[in-house]
Amino acid sequence: MSATNAACNSWNLGVPLSYSQFHSVSTSGWDAPRKTDGNLPVLPHLRPAAHSALIDRGTAVGLPFSGSAPDLGAFESDGR
């Protein structure tokens, strides 16, 4: 990767990634209908587990987060 800066990317942070880092990695339920307000259904899939090494390992980019830093991934941990 010459002439690039790959610092702070999820693949080189040394964060272990396994199914146990998430509440669920299931692929079922993603095709559920939207809620009456148009939002997607809230599913446990790909949300960090309470003990996950992904929690507080992201970089603040102006979006809301809880904890000392954003969590890595699509969702913030809910503390469970």
Kinemage of the C-alpha trace (Angstrom):
@kinemage 1
@onewidth
@group {chain A} dominant
@subgroup {mainchain}
@vectorlist {calphas} color= white
{ca met a 1} P 0.000 0.000 0.000
{ca ser a 2} L 2.506 2.565 -1.115
{ca ala a 3} L 1.536 6.254 -1.095
{ca thr a 4} L -1.383 5.589 1.251
{ca asn a 5} L -2.034 6.086 4.931
{ca ala a 6} L -3.785 3.061 6.426
{ca ala a 7} L -3.415 4.205 10.038
{ca cys a 8} L -6.429 3.785 12.318
{ca asn a 9} L -8.297 1.349 10.069
{ca ser a 10} L -10.193 -1.494 11.703
{ca trp a 11} L -8.035 -4.127 10.014
{ca asn a 12} L -4.790 -2.899 11.540
{ca leu a 13} L -5.828 -1.937 15.078
{ca gly a 14} L -5.066 -5.355 16.524
{ca val a 15} L -8.682 -5.790 17.647
{ca pro a 16} L -9.717 -9.450 17.788
{ca leu a 17} L -12.805 -10.168 15.728
{ca ser a 18} L -15.011 -13.167 16.404
{ca tyr a 19} L -18.691 -14.007 16.673
{ca ser a 20} L -18.464 -13.536 20.452
{ca gln a 21} L -17.776 -9.812 19.972
{ca phe a 22} L -21.429 -9.360 18.902
{ca his a 23} L -24.870 -10.040 20.361
{ca ser a 24} L -25.712 -11.908 17.156
{ca val a 25} L -24.322 -12.484 13.695
{ca ser a 26} L -27.485 -14.085 12.391
{ca thr a 27} L -28.697 -13.256 8.901
{ca ser a 28} L -32.350 -13.868 9.750
{ca gly a 29} L -34.756 -11.002 10.270
{ca trp a 30} L -33.088 -8.451 7.982
{ca asp a 31} L -36.003 -8.793 5.598
{ca ala a 32} L -38.553 -7.855 8.273
{ca pro a 33} L -40.960 -5.056 7.384
{ca arg a 34} L -40.154 -1.508 8.401
{ca lys a 35} L -41.818 -0.028 11.466
{ca thr a 36} L -44.866 2.195 11.026
{ca asp a 37} L -42.633 5.290 11.174
{ca gly a 38} L -40.488 3.956 8.303
{ca asn a 39} L -37.496 2.980 10.434
{ca leu a 40} L -35.844 -0.388 10.091
{ca pro a 41} L -36.652 -2.956 12.769
{ca val a 42} L -34.244 -2.996 15.714
{ca leu a 43} L -32.355 -6.270 15.609
{ca pro a 44} L -29.529 -7.526 17.863
{ca his a 45} L -27.429 -8.467 14.843
{ca leu a 46} L -23.921 -6.965 14.584
{ca arg a 47} L -24.332 -4.915 17.758
{ca pro a 48} L -21.280 -5.119 20.047
{ca ala a 49} L -21.631 -7.363 23.089
{ca ala a 50} L -20.963 -5.782 26.499
{ca his a 51} L -17.474 -7.321 26.700
{ca ser a 52} L -16.564 -6.582 23.080
{ca ala a 53} L -13.097 -5.300 22.171
{ca leu a 54} L -14.878 -3.107 19.588
{ca ile a 55} L -16.272 -0.762 22.253
{ca asp a 56} L -14.659 2.694 22.360
{ca arg a 57} L -12.129 1.786 19.640
{ca gly a 58} L -13.453 4.067 16.883
{ca thr a 59} L -12.671 7.646 15.915
{ca ala a 60} L -15.039 10.544 16.527
{ca val a 61} L -16.323 11.921 13.220
{ca gly a 62} L -19.099 14.195 14.479
{ca leu a 63} L -21.787 11.567 15.050
{ca pro a 64} L -23.218 10.921 18.521
{ca phe a 65} L -21.689 8.123 20.615
{ca ser a 66} L -21.589 6.964 24.218
{ca gly a 67} L -18.433 6.232 26.182
{ca ser a 68} L -14.976 7.683 25.633
{ca ala a 69} L -14.957 7.068 21.854
{ca pro a 70} L -17.266 5.614 19.201
{ca asp a 71} L -17.506 1.844 18.922
{ca leu a 72} L -16.131 0.121 15.837
{ca gly a 73} L -18.855 -1.110 13.521
{ca ala a 74} L -22.271 0.004 12.451
{ca phe a 75} L -23.803 0.325 15.917
{ca glu a 76} L -22.959 1.665 19.353
{ca ser a 77} L -23.049 -0.807 22.205
{ca asp a 78} L -26.193 -0.722 24.300
{ca gly a 79} L -24.286 -1.895 27.397
{ca arg a 80} L -25.813 -5.384 27.451
